[in-house]
């Protein structure tokens, strides 16, 4: 007759139970990764977390990549824009963020920050509720759908993430990257952007008094020696890029680039003409922003005419491809 060793049987049973529990945990972990929930407050996957410095709150937070992209799209593009334009913005913003992460992150000591002057604009859930008011749920659902439907998609050129620059409105033509920044990127070429009709940034004007204009220019370039009474003869646009933006401008005895003067006077863009009245200097500008990459107004215009987000991205990022 066989004598049972109950201690050994009990240990074996416990080991089997632990093994089954381990398998069950792995199964549900994989299932969770396949179908992430979507809102600004969902539980995130640890391996996709990033640190974000919030300038207004002066603190850093940890959040998931796609959650971050929702806050960026909500800040960088109006929720009233067409869904396909929002999708294009989601892919561009995700690409920009990933490239920034791969290059070492933000100067604030975090992976990214909430400032458009450094990384990309970002608003927290509380800020969006304040901004959107009664349209919070509707707008959040619309933008979340745009982000979710393009999840994990990014723009590449020759197998590398591109510098997915974008701006509010081009005014009719985007700009070659080397005319604004240092690098001549093959995917950041000047293209026609003819669907910006109705954009509040298509054309605009900035008015300065003659004295204010002279003070600003002479302060930045003392050698200019501008005089408020002689601006008509002292100021002249010397050259333009093919896009129409000012390349160089004569300012008395000094010269500057259109980009430099735009930055000094906080003009909407470097695509401008100049008019002098008895009292003022008036800059008539086209577009809003540096003009490189995707025009958000143009993207919305293309979407309104039936273009999908992939077509929009292909138009503004020459030769780039979308991959997961």
DRENMI-289606 format. One line per 4 residues: number of its first residue (from 1); their letters; for each residue y, x, z of C-alpha. Coordinates in nm, 4 decimals. Layout:
BEGIN
NUM	A	Y:X:Z; ...
This chain:
BEGIN
1	XXXX	0.0000:0.0000:0.0000; 0.3432:0.1370:-0.1071; 0.5888:0.1867:0.1752; 0.9503:0.1033:0.0709
5	XXXX	1.2333:0.3425:0.1672; 1.5078:0.0887:0.2423; 1.7731:0.3539:0.2978; 1.7211:0.5013:-0.0492
9	XXXX	1.7162:0.1558:-0.2096; 2.0409:0.0635:-0.0367; 2.2119:0.3854:-0.1518; 2.0907:0.3284:-0.5116
13	XXXX	2.2180:-0.0298:-0.5071; 2.5585:0.0808:-0.3836; 2.5820:0.3499:-0.6507; 2.4915:0.0961:-0.9210
17	XXXX	2.7555:-0.1454:-0.7907; 3.0226:0.1267:-0.7936; 2.9272:0.2205:-1.1509; 2.9563:-0.1433:-1.2671
21	XXXX	3.2960:-0.1797:-1.0966; 3.4160:0.1363:-1.2712; 3.3063:0.0019:-1.6111; 3.4798:-0.3298:-1.5402
25	XXXX	3.8039:-0.1509:-1.4505; 3.7982:0.0528:-1.7710; 3.7344:-0.2612:-1.9766; 4.0326:-0.4491:-1.8367
29	XXXX	4.2567:-0.1422:-1.8600; 4.1858:-0.1207:-2.2334; 4.2440:-0.4948:-2.2754; 4.5801:-0.4627:-2.0979
33	XXXX	4.6928:-0.1927:-2.3398; 4.6028:-0.4081:-2.6402; 4.8261:-0.7002:-2.5388; 5.1368:-0.6003:-2.3412
37	XXXX	5.3557:-0.8852:-2.2141; 5.7194:-0.8926:-2.3210; 6.0367:-0.9327:-2.1160; 6.2842:-0.6941:-1.9604
41	XXXX	6.0845:-0.6981:-1.6364; 5.7203:-0.6628:-1.7321; 5.4833:-0.4120:-1.5682; 5.4834:-0.0944:-1.7752
45	XXXX	5.2202:0.1500:-1.8875; 5.2685:0.4764:-1.6925; 5.2128:0.7005:-1.9967; 5.4968:0.5248:-2.1857
49	XXXX	5.7569:0.5424:-1.9099; 6.0899:0.7190:-1.9564; 6.3819:0.7968:-1.7259; 6.7191:0.6447:-1.8155
53	XXXX	7.0538:0.7340:-1.6595; 7.2786:0.4277:-1.6213; 7.6422:0.5403:-1.6395; 7.7972:0.2261:-1.4930
57	XXXX	7.5580:0.2194:-1.1959; 7.5558:0.6002:-1.1684; 7.1819:0.6117:-1.1107; 6.8583:0.6704:-1.3004
61	XXXX	6.5759:0.4222:-1.3511; 6.2280:0.4376:-1.4991; 6.1294:0.1919:-1.7687; 5.8906:0.1490:-2.0589
65	XXXX	5.9909:0.2553:-2.4099; 5.9791:-0.0900:-2.5702; 6.1668:-0.2403:-2.2748; 6.4356:0.0227:-2.3307
69	XXXX	6.4559:-0.0630:-2.7027; 6.5256:-0.4299:-2.6183; 6.8251:-0.3248:-2.4092; 6.9471:-0.0932:-2.6849
73	XXXX	6.9218:-0.3465:-2.9684; 7.0940:-0.6049:-2.7469; 7.3814:-0.3600:-2.6942; 7.4080:-0.2021:-3.0370
77	XXXX	7.3792:-0.5092:-3.2621; 7.5058:-0.8679:-3.2196; 7.2276:-1.1112:-3.1282; 7.3749:-1.3468:-3.3899
81	XXXX	7.2592:-1.1143:-3.6693; 6.9637:-1.2096:-3.8885; 6.6127:-1.1393:-3.7515; 6.5318:-0.8850:-4.0249
85	XXXX	6.8497:-0.6915:-3.9448; 6.7513:-0.6880:-3.5766; 6.4070:-0.5575:-3.6726; 6.5673:-0.2794:-3.8776
89	XXXX	6.7839:-0.1916:-3.5780; 6.4782:-0.1875:-3.3502; 6.2969:0.0625:-3.5734; 6.6078:0.2798:-3.6123
93	XXXX	6.6770:0.2779:-3.2369; 6.3145:0.3548:-3.1515; 6.3131:0.6446:-3.3983; 6.6393:0.7799:-3.2594
97	XXXX	6.5040:0.7631:-2.9033; 6.1701:0.9268:-2.9844; 6.3367:1.2119:-3.1704; 6.5738:1.2625:-2.8779
101	XXXX	6.2801:1.2703:-2.6357; 6.0959:1.5285:-2.8444; 6.4048:1.7493:-2.8501; 6.4336:1.7633:-2.4728
105	XXXX	6.6101:1.4466:-2.3686; 6.9623:1.3847:-2.2428; 7.2222:1.6160:-2.0906; 7.2399:1.3854:-1.7855
109	XXXX	6.9106:1.5252:-1.6603; 6.7080:1.2206:-1.7700; 6.5159:1.1452:-2.0870; 6.7988:0.9232:-2.2151
113	XXXX	7.1230:0.7624:-2.0964; 7.3116:0.4361:-2.1511; 7.6157:0.5826:-2.3306; 7.6540:0.5535:-2.7090
117	XXXX	7.8652:0.8706:-2.7060; 7.5586:1.0657:-2.5893; 7.2441:0.8647:-2.6682; 7.2488:0.4923:-2.7485
121	XXXX	7.4248:0.2027:-2.5774; 7.2037:0.0161:-2.3299; 7.2614:-0.2905:-2.1115; 7.0521:-0.3904:-1.8135
125	XXXX	6.9071:-0.7383:-1.7711; 7.1896:-0.8288:-1.5293; 7.4530:-0.7126:-1.7783; 7.2946:-0.9136:-2.0586
129	XXXX	7.2964:-1.2275:-1.8445; 7.6658:-1.1737:-1.7804; 7.7420:-1.1001:-2.1454; 7.5417:-1.3839:-2.2999
133	XXXX	7.5816:-1.6492:-2.0320; 7.4123:-1.9712:-2.1409; 7.2638:-1.8035:-2.4495; 7.0788:-1.5410:-2.2461
137	XXXX	6.7276:-1.6856:-2.2897; 6.7777:-1.7633:-2.6585; 6.9247:-1.4218:-2.7434; 6.6706:-1.2294:-2.5367
141	XXXX	6.3813:-1.4112:-2.7039; 6.5252:-1.3363:-3.0493; 6.5745:-0.9661:-2.9823; 6.2425:-0.9315:-2.7970
145	XXXX	6.0652:-1.0781:-3.0994; 6.2363:-0.8247:-3.3278; 6.1250:-0.5392:-3.1031; 5.7724:-0.6730:-3.0461
149	XXXX	5.7101:-0.7383:-3.4156; 5.7954:-0.3752:-3.4987; 5.6244:-0.2253:-3.1914; 5.5430:0.1461:-3.2286
153	XXXX	5.7015:0.1688:-3.5749; 5.9282:0.4652:-3.6479; 6.0884:0.6371:-3.9474; 5.9542:0.9653:-4.0830
157	XXXX	6.0437:1.2101:-4.3576; 5.7829:1.4678:-4.4586; 5.5848:1.3855:-4.1449; 5.8742:1.4326:-3.9007
161	XXXX	6.0841:1.1768:-3.7142; 6.4214:1.1384:-3.8801; 6.7669:1.1419:-3.7230; 6.8099:0.7655:-3.7545
165	XXXX	7.1889:0.7438:-3.7385; 7.3662:0.4117:-3.7822; 7.7148:0.2626:-3.7576; 7.8871:-0.0772:-3.7430
169	XXXX	8.0111:-0.1019:-4.1031; 8.0441:0.1395:-4.3952; 8.3210:-0.0389:-4.5850; 8.1223:-0.0242:-4.9086
173	XXXX	7.9553:0.3185:-4.9163; 7.7778:0.5208:-4.6503; 7.8412:0.8962:-4.6189; 7.6397:1.2127:-4.6783
177	XXXX	7.5485:1.3586:-4.3398; 7.6952:1.7040:-4.4054; 8.0393:1.5518:-4.4615; 8.0442:1.4295:-4.1015
181	XXXX	7.7890:1.6399:-3.9133; 7.6509:1.9899:-3.9707; 7.3139:1.9243:-4.1336; 7.2575:1.7993:-4.4887
185	XXXX	6.9613:1.5685:-4.4315; 6.7833:1.4467:-4.7475; 6.7309:1.1007:-4.5978; 7.0983:1.0592:-4.4972
189	XXXX	7.2554:1.0273:-4.8424; 7.5561:0.8202:-4.9411; 7.4434:0.4814:-5.0746; 7.6227:0.1684:-5.1827
193	XXXX	7.6473:-0.0979:-4.9134; 7.7658:-0.4029:-5.1001; 7.6613:-0.6786:-4.8613; 7.9275:-0.6409:-4.5948
197	XXXX	8.1407:-0.9363:-4.6999; 8.2531:-1.1334:-4.3979; 8.2292:-0.8392:-4.1590; 8.5324:-0.8151:-3.9318
201	XXXX	8.5174:-0.4393:-3.9839; 8.5214:-0.4391:-4.3639; 8.8971:-0.3717:-4.3548; 9.1420:-0.3335:-4.0656
205	XXXX	9.4701:-0.1679:-3.9742; 9.5919:0.0572:-3.6947; 9.9669:0.0772:-3.6303; 10.1423:0.3604:-3.4448
209	XXXX	10.5113:0.4224:-3.3994; 10.6405:0.7235:-3.5888; 10.7179:0.8954:-3.2597; 10.3684:0.8314:-3.1209
213	XXXX	10.2097:0.9612:-3.4414; 10.4211:1.2790:-3.4367; 10.3538:1.3397:-3.0679; 9.9769:1.3039:-3.1117
217	XXXX	9.9559:1.5279:-3.4197; 10.1886:1.8005:-3.2914; 10.0013:1.7976:-2.9632; 9.6704:1.8584:-3.1380
221	XXXX	9.8071:2.0944:-3.4055; 10.1304:2.2616:-3.2813; 10.1701:2.4414:-3.6141; 10.2124:2.1047:-3.7922
225	XXXX	10.5754:2.0691:-3.6757; 10.5947:1.7062:-3.7872; 10.9266:1.5229:-3.7677; 10.9440:1.1455:-3.7301
229	XXXX	11.2174:1.1273:-3.9933; 11.0271:1.3281:-4.2563; 10.6715:1.1932:-4.2482; 10.6760:1.0698:-4.6084
233	XXXX	10.7145:1.4254:-4.7352; 10.5142:1.6006:-4.4634; 10.1931:1.3949:-4.4655; 9.9660:1.3793:-4.7695
237	XXXX	9.5955:1.3111:-4.8291; 9.4679:1.6186:-5.0145; 9.1099:1.5220:-5.0987; 8.8460:1.2545:-5.0521
241	XXXX	8.4673:1.2548:-5.0568; 8.2935:1.0528:-5.3258; 8.2448:0.7722:-5.0735; 8.6232:0.7329:-5.0443
245	XXXX	8.6587:0.8819:-4.6959; 8.9327:1.1384:-4.6414; 8.8072:1.4963:-4.6638; 9.1316:1.6814:-4.5885
249	XXXX	9.4857:1.5743:-4.5056; 9.8122:1.7728:-4.4927; 10.0025:1.7293:-4.1682; 10.3262:1.9207:-4.2064
253	XXXX	10.2398:2.2888:-4.1968; 9.8844:2.2208:-4.0780; 9.5719:2.0723:-4.2350; 9.2979:1.8647:-4.0776
257	XXXX	8.9846:1.6806:-4.1822; 8.9815:1.3042:-4.2049; 8.7173:1.3043:-3.9316; 8.9401:1.5086:-3.7004
261	XXXX	9.2395:1.2810:-3.7501; 9.0228:0.9739:-3.7040; 8.9002:1.1080:-3.3703; 9.2498:1.2012:-3.2542
265	XXXX	9.4039:0.8613:-3.3345; 9.0884:0.6572:-3.2603; 9.0874:0.5053:-3.6088; 8.8048:0.2707:-3.7093
269	XXXX	8.6903:0.5156:-3.9773; 8.7909:0.8175:-4.1864; 8.8190:0.5975:-4.4955; 9.1881:0.5175:-4.4837
273	XXXX	9.5176:0.4973:-4.6658; 9.8481:0.5611:-4.4938; 10.1711:0.3636:-4.5076; 10.5048:0.4447:-4.3447
277	XXXX	10.7667:0.1882:-4.2510; 11.1044:0.2547:-4.0935; 10.9488:0.2518:-3.7485; 10.5716:0.2889:-3.7845
281	XXXX	10.2783:0.4740:-3.9386; 10.0106:0.2264:-4.0493; 9.6499:0.3284:-4.1222; 9.4588:0.0851:-4.3422
285	XXXX	9.0895:0.1562:-4.2844; 8.7598:0.0475:-4.4378; 8.4470:0.0207:-4.2248; 8.3879:0.1150:-3.8643
289	XXXX	8.2104:0.4274:-3.7455; 8.1090:0.7660:-3.8852; 7.9515:0.6050:-4.1917; 7.6228:0.7977:-4.1867
293	XXXX	7.2854:0.6213:-4.2066; 7.2389:0.2465:-4.1704; 7.5373:0.0154:-4.1869; 7.4667:-0.2649:-3.9406
297	XXXX	7.6969:-0.5031:-4.1271; 7.5254:-0.4083:-4.4511; 7.1823:-0.4581:-4.2966; 7.2807:-0.8063:-4.1866
301	XXXX	7.4190:-0.8799:-4.5312; 7.0948:-0.7669:-4.6962; 6.8917:-0.9789:-4.4529; 7.1093:-1.2816:-4.5309
305	XXXX	7.0170:-1.2384:-4.8978; 6.6449:-1.2258:-4.8235; 6.5711:-0.8558:-4.7706; 6.3070:-0.7622:-4.5145
309	XXXX	6.3602:-0.4942:-4.2527; 6.1505:-0.2386:-4.4407; 6.3612:-0.2865:-4.7529; 6.6769:-0.2472:-4.5463
313	XXXX	6.5547:0.0746:-4.3858; 6.4384:0.2170:-4.7202; 6.7824:0.1502:-4.8663; 6.9806:0.3277:-4.5966
317	XXXX	6.7362:0.6118:-4.5163; 6.6602:0.7648:-4.8549; 6.2948:0.8630:-4.8945; 6.1992:0.7847:-4.5341
321	XXXX	5.8738:0.6026:-4.4589; 5.7734:0.3731:-4.1724; 5.4653:0.4695:-3.9733; 5.3162:0.3708:-3.6394
